[in-house]
Amino acid sequence: MSPFLVLAALLPAALLLLRVYRLDRIEKEPASVLWALLGCGAAAALLAYLLETLLTALLDRWLVRGSMAYLAAENFLVVACTEELCKRLPVRHIFWRHRAFDYRFDAVVYCVFSALGFAALENVLTGFRFISEKIDAYEKSGEKTFLFGFEESYGFLAGDFVHDKDAISTALLVCEAAIYCESKGSTLWNMLQEIYQKFGCYFEKTKSYTLAGREGMERICRAMSDLRSKTPQQFGAHKVKVFEDYSNGTTKDFEFNLSFAARLPQCNVLRFTFSEGGNSSVIVRPSGTEPKLKLYISASAKKPEEAEQKANELLAAANAFIEESIKS
C-alpha cells in the first residue's frame, strides 16, 4: 500500500489524539500508557477484522444473503457487537486497574486513544475489496492482467501494486494524459469531447431512502421484494430489455423472452437495462452498513442534455415505484 495513503488514513486520528491530550490538563497521562493504548486499539481492529470475516462466513452458510434476518445479524451482531466489544477490550481488561487511571477524565482520554487506534488501522485496511479479490485471482491463475479499476463513487486504481483506491497515481495519469494532449496540439477537454462523440455522453444520478429501525428494514425488504415480484418492464417511456437479480443469479431478457445466469457473484442487487441504444441502467440495492435503500441511475445518449433528461426520467419513474413500495 502507498505510504501516502497510510499517512492520509492516520492523520485525522493523530490530530484528534493531540487535541484530546491537550485538553487533559489535570495529571496528564503517561505517554507510554497512551502509546500502549493506541497500539492495543490497533490490535483490536485486527481482531475485529478476523472475527467479522469468520462470522460473515458463518452467516453465508446459515442465512440467505440480503434477507432481513441476514441484514439484522450482519449489522447488529457481526459488525456492531464485534467492533464495540473489541474496542472495549484494551481499556476494560488491560488498563482499567493501571495506577494512572485515577481521575474521571482519564476514562475519556483512554477510550479515545484506544478507539482511534482501532479507527486508524481500520481506515488503512478499507479498500477496493472486490477489485482486490479479482487482482489476486488473476495473479494466481494467470488468466488476465489487471490494468485499471474504478467504482461508482469516483475511486480509481491503476496497476496492481496498491490494491486500494489511489488518487495519487490517478492524478499522475491525468498529468500524463494532459502532456500527451499537448504534444498532439489538443487539450484534455478536447479529448473528452472526442470520447463523447465516439462512445456517447453519460449522466448519473443517485438517491438514498433512509429507513431506520425494524420497520425501516421491513420496508426496504418489501421494496426489493416488489421489484422482484412485480418487475417493472418500463420506466416512463423507456422499455426494460434485461432484468438481473444477483441474489439468485438470474437474468431475464424481456425482448427475446430468455432467462440465463447472471454475470456477477451473489448479492442483494437488482439491475435494469433498457432497449434503446447505449448503456442506460437502473440499479437498486440496500446499503450494507446503513439503514438505507440506494438507487443508482446511469443514462447515455448522443448529447449531454439528452443524457441528463433520460436520467431524470428514469429517476422519476424508479422513485415513484419505490415510494409506493415503502409507504408505511
C-alpha positions as CSV (number, residue, x, y, z in Angstrom):
1,M,0.0,0.0,0.0
2,S,1.2,3.5,-0.8
3,P,2.8,5.2,2.3
4,F,0.9,8.4,1.3
5,L,-2.4,6.6,1.8
6,V,-1.3,5.2,5.1
7,L,-0.4,8.7,6.3
8,A,-3.7,10.1,5.0
9,A,-5.6,7.5,7.0
10,L,-3.6,8.1,10.2
11,L,-3.6,12.0,10.1
12,P,-7.2,12.5,11.3
13,A,-6.6,10.2,14.2
14,A,-3.3,11.9,15.1
15,L,-4.9,15.4,15.1
16,L,-7.7,14.1,17.4
17,L,-5.3,12.5,19.7
18,L,-3.3,15.7,20.0
19,R,-6.5,17.7,20.7
20,V,-7.6,15.3,23.5
21,Y,-4.2,15.1,25.0
22,R,-4.0,18.9,25.2
23,L,-7.5,19.1,26.9
24,D,-6.2,16.8,29.7
25,R,-4.7,19.4,32.0
26,I,-5.0,17.6,35.3
27,E,-2.4,15.0,35.9
28,K,-1.5,14.3,32.3
29,E,-1.4,10.6,31.5
30,P,2.0,8.9,30.9
31,A,2.9,9.0,27.2
32,S,3.9,5.3,27.4
33,V,0.4,4.3,28.6
34,L,-1.2,6.3,25.8
35,W,1.0,4.8,23.1
36,A,0.3,1.3,24.5
37,L,-3.5,2.0,24.3
38,L,-3.1,3.2,20.8
39,G,-1.3,0.1,19.8
40,C,-3.8,-2.2,21.6
41,G,-6.6,-0.4,19.9
42,A,-5.0,-1.1,16.5
43,A,-4.5,-4.7,17.5
44,A,-8.2,-4.8,18.5
45,A,-9.0,-3.7,14.9
46,L,-7.2,-6.7,13.5
47,L,-9.0,-9.0,15.9
48,A,-12.4,-7.5,14.9
49,Y,-11.5,-7.9,11.2
50,L,-10.7,-11.6,11.8
51,L,-13.9,-12.2,13.8
52,E,-16.1,-10.4,11.3
53,T,-14.6,-12.4,8.4
54,L,-15.3,-15.7,10.3
55,L,-18.9,-14.6,11.4
56,T,-19.7,-13.4,7.9
57,A,-18.7,-16.8,6.5
58,L,-21.0,-18.5,9.1
59,L,-23.9,-16.2,8.1
60,D,-23.4,-17.1,4.5
61,R,-23.8,-20.7,5.4
62,W,-26.8,-20.3,7.7
63,L,-28.9,-17.4,6.2
64,V,-29.8,-16.1,2.8
65,R,-27.6,-13.1,1.9
66,G,-29.8,-10.0,1.6
67,S,-32.7,-11.3,3.7
68,M,-34.0,-9.3,6.7
69,A,-32.6,-11.9,9.1
70,Y,-29.2,-11.7,7.4
71,L,-29.0,-7.9,7.4
72,A,-30.1,-7.8,11.1
73,A,-27.5,-10.3,12.1
74,E,-24.7,-8.7,9.9
75,N,-25.3,-5.1,11.2
76,F,-26.1,-5.7,14.8
77,L,-24.2,-8.8,15.7
78,V,-21.3,-9.2,13.2
79,V,-20.4,-5.5,12.9
80,A,-21.7,-3.5,15.8
81,C,-21.2,-6.0,18.7
82,T,-17.9,-7.3,17.4
83,E,-16.3,-3.9,16.9
84,E,-17.6,-2.3,20.1
85,L,-16.5,-5.3,22.2
86,C,-13.1,-5.3,20.6
87,K,-12.7,-1.6,21.3
88,R,-13.6,-2.2,24.9
89,L,-11.0,-4.9,25.5
90,P,-7.9,-2.7,25.9
91,V,-9.5,-0.2,28.3
92,R,-11.6,-2.6,30.4
93,H,-9.4,-5.6,30.6
94,I,-5.8,-4.2,30.3
95,F,-5.7,-0.6,31.6
96,W,-8.7,-0.4,34.0
97,R,-6.5,-1.1,37.1
98,H,-3.5,0.9,36.0
99,R,-2.3,3.2,38.7
100,A,-2.5,6.2,36.4
101,F,-6.2,5.6,35.8
102,D,-7.3,7.7,38.8
103,Y,-9.4,10.6,37.6
104,R,-12.8,10.8,35.8
105,F,-11.4,12.5,32.6
106,D,-8.9,9.6,32.3
107,A,-11.7,7.4,31.0
108,V,-12.3,9.8,28.2
109,V,-8.6,10.0,27.3
110,Y,-8.0,6.3,27.4
111,C,-11.2,5.4,25.5
112,V,-10.4,7.9,22.8
113,F,-6.8,6.7,22.4
114,S,-8.0,3.1,22.2
115,A,-10.8,3.8,19.8
116,L,-8.7,6.0,17.5
117,G,-6.0,3.3,17.4
118,F,-8.8,1.0,16.2
119,A,-10.2,3.5,13.7
120,A,-6.8,4.5,12.2
121,L,-5.9,0.9,11.3
122,E,-9.5,0.2,10.2
123,N,-9.2,3.1,7.7
124,V,-5.9,1.7,6.3
125,L,-7.5,-1.7,5.8
126,T,-10.6,-0.4,4.0
127,G,-10.3,-0.6,0.2
128,F,-11.5,-2.0,-3.1
129,R,-12.5,-5.3,-1.7
130,F,-13.9,-7.0,-4.8
131,I,-11.5,-5.4,-7.2
132,S,-8.6,-6.5,-5.0
133,E,-10.0,-10.0,-5.0
134,K,-10.0,-10.0,-8.8
135,I,-6.4,-8.8,-8.8
136,D,-5.3,-11.6,-6.5
137,A,-7.3,-14.2,-8.5
138,Y,-5.8,-13.1,-11.8
139,E,-2.3,-13.2,-10.3
140,K,-2.8,-16.8,-9.2
141,S,-4.5,-18.0,-12.3
142,G,-2.5,-16.0,-14.9
143,E,-5.8,-15.8,-16.8
144,K,-5.7,-12.0,-17.2
145,T,-3.6,-8.9,-16.3
146,F,-5.2,-6.2,-14.2
147,L,-4.8,-2.7,-15.7
148,F,-7.4,-0.4,-14.3
149,G,-10.3,-0.4,-11.8
150,F,-12.9,2.1,-10.7
151,E,-16.0,2.4,-8.6
152,E,-19.2,4.5,-8.8
153,S,-18.1,6.9,-6.1
154,Y,-15.1,8.2,-8.0
155,G,-12.4,5.8,-6.8
156,F,-9.7,4.8,-9.3
157,L,-6.9,2.3,-9.3
158,A,-4.2,1.9,-12.0
159,G,-1.9,-1.1,-11.7
160,D,-1.9,-3.9,-9.2
161,F,0.6,-2.6,-6.6
162,V,-1.8,-0.7,-4.3
163,H,-4.9,-2.9,-4.0
164,D,-6.9,0.2,-3.0
165,K,-8.3,3.4,-4.5
166,D,-5.3,5.5,-5.3
167,A,-5.9,9.2,-6.1
168,I,-2.1,9.8,-6.3
169,S,-1.4,7.5,-9.3
170,T,-4.6,8.6,-10.9
171,A,-3.5,12.3,-10.7
172,L,-0.2,11.3,-12.3
173,L,-2.1,9.6,-15.1
174,V,-4.2,12.7,-15.7
175,C,-1.0,14.8,-15.9
176,E,0.4,12.3,-18.4
177,A,-2.8,12.5,-20.4
178,A,-2.5,16.3,-20.4
179,I,1.1,16.1,-21.7
180,Y,0.0,13.7,-24.4
181,C,-2.8,16.0,-25.5
182,E,-0.4,19.0,-25.6
183,S,2.0,17.0,-27.8
184,K,-0.8,16.5,-30.2
185,G,-1.9,20.1,-30.1
186,S,-5.0,19.3,-28.1
187,T,-6.3,19.5,-24.6
188,L,-8.0,17.2,-22.0
189,W,-11.3,18.9,-22.7
190,N,-11.0,18.3,-26.5
191,M,-10.0,14.6,-25.8
192,L,-13.1,14.3,-23.6
193,Q,-15.3,15.6,-26.4
194,E,-13.8,13.1,-28.8
195,I,-14.6,10.3,-26.3
196,Y,-18.2,11.6,-26.1
197,Q,-18.5,11.6,-29.9
198,K,-17.2,8.0,-30.1
199,F,-18.8,6.4,-27.1
200,G,-21.7,8.7,-26.2
201,C,-22.4,11.0,-23.3
202,Y,-23.2,9.7,-19.8
203,F,-25.1,11.3,-16.9
204,E,-25.5,9.7,-13.5
205,K,-27.8,10.3,-10.5
206,T,-28.2,8.7,-7.2
207,K,-30.9,8.7,-4.5
208,S,-31.0,7.2,-1.0
209,Y,-34.0,6.3,1.1
210,T,-33.2,6.4,4.9
211,L,-35.5,3.9,6.7
212,A,-34.3,3.4,10.2
213,G,-35.4,0.8,12.8
214,R,-37.0,-2.6,12.4
215,E,-39.9,-1.1,10.4
216,G,-37.5,0.6,8.1
217,M,-35.7,-2.7,7.4
218,E,-39.0,-4.3,6.6
219,R,-39.9,-1.6,4.2
220,I,-36.5,-1.9,2.5
221,C,-37.1,-5.7,2.1
222,R,-40.6,-5.0,0.8
223,A,-39.4,-2.7,-1.9
224,M,-36.8,-5.2,-3.0
225,S,-39.5,-7.9,-3.0
226,D,-41.9,-5.8,-5.0
227,L,-39.2,-5.1,-7.6
228,R,-38.8,-8.9,-8.0
229,S,-42.4,-10.0,-7.9
230,K,-43.9,-7.0,-9.8
231,T,-40.8,-6.4,-12.0
232,P,-41.5,-3.2,-14.0
233,Q,-40.9,-3.7,-17.7
234,Q,-41.0,0.0,-18.4
235,F,-39.6,3.1,-16.6
236,G,-41.5,6.1,-18.0
237,A,-41.1,5.9,-21.8
238,H,-38.1,3.6,-21.5
239,K,-38.6,-0.2,-22.0
240,V,-36.6,-2.6,-19.9
241,K,-34.6,-5.0,-22.0
242,V,-32.8,-7.0,-19.3
243,F,-33.5,-7.5,-15.7
244,E,-30.7,-9.0,-13.5
245,D,-31.3,-10.3,-10.0
246,Y,-27.9,-11.1,-8.4
247,S,-29.4,-12.6,-5.2
248,N,-30.5,-15.7,-7.1
249,G,-28.1,-15.4,-10.1
250,T,-30.8,-15.0,-12.8
251,T,-31.1,-12.7,-15.8
252,K,-34.3,-12.2,-17.8
253,D,-34.2,-10.8,-21.3
254,F,-37.7,-9.4,-21.9
255,E,-37.0,-8.5,-25.5
256,F,-36.3,-12.1,-26.5
257,N,-38.1,-13.9,-23.6
258,L,-35.0,-15.6,-22.4
259,S,-33.6,-16.5,-19.0
260,F,-29.9,-17.2,-18.2
261,A,-27.3,-16.9,-15.4
262,A,-26.2,-13.5,-14.1
263,R,-22.6,-12.5,-14.5
264,L,-21.7,-11.4,-11.0
265,P,-21.4,-13.1,-7.6
266,Q,-24.4,-13.5,-5.4
267,C,-25.5,-10.2,-3.7
268,N,-28.8,-8.4,-3.0
269,V,-28.7,-6.1,-6.1
270,L,-31.2,-5.6,-8.9
271,R,-30.2,-4.1,-12.3
272,F,-32.4,-3.0,-15.1
273,T,-31.0,-2.1,-18.6
274,F,-33.0,-0.6,-21.5
275,S,-33.9,-1.4,-25.1
276,E,-32.7,1.9,-26.6
277,G,-29.1,2.2,-27.7
278,G,-26.4,3.0,-25.1
279,N,-25.8,1.6,-21.7
280,S,-28.6,3.2,-19.6
281,S,-29.4,1.4,-16.4
282,V,-31.2,1.5,-13.0
283,I,-29.6,-0.3,-10.1
284,V,-31.3,-0.8,-6.7
285,R,-29.7,-2.3,-3.5
286,P,-29.9,-2.0,0.3
287,S,-26.9,-0.4,2.0
288,G,-24.6,-2.9,3.7
289,T,-23.7,-0.5,6.5
290,E,-26.6,1.9,6.9
291,P,-30.5,1.7,7.1
292,K,-30.8,2.9,3.5
293,L,-32.1,1.7,0.2
294,K,-29.9,3.1,-2.6
295,L,-30.9,3.9,-6.2
296,Y,-28.3,4.4,-9.0
297,I,-29.2,5.9,-12.3
298,S,-26.9,5.9,-15.4
299,A,-28.1,7.3,-18.7
300,S,-26.4,7.5,-22.0
301,A,-27.2,9.5,-25.2
302,K,-25.5,11.2,-28.1
303,K,-25.7,14.7,-26.4
304,P,-25.2,15.7,-22.8
305,E,-28.6,17.3,-22.4
306,E,-30.3,14.2,-23.8
307,A,-28.4,12.0,-21.3
308,E,-29.4,14.3,-18.4
309,Q,-33.1,14.3,-19.5
310,K,-33.1,10.5,-19.7
311,A,-31.5,10.2,-16.3
312,N,-34.2,12.5,-14.8
313,E,-37.0,10.4,-16.5
314,L,-35.5,7.1,-15.2
315,L,-35.1,8.5,-11.7
316,A,-38.7,9.8,-11.6
317,A,-40.1,6.5,-12.7
318,A,-37.9,4.4,-10.4
319,N,-38.6,6.8,-7.5
320,A,-42.4,6.5,-8.0
321,F,-42.2,2.7,-7.8
322,I,-40.1,2.7,-4.7
323,E,-42.1,5.4,-2.9
324,E,-45.2,3.3,-3.4
325,S,-43.5,0.2,-2.0
326,I,-42.0,1.8,1.1
327,K,-45.2,3.5,2.2
328,S,-45.8,2.7,5.9
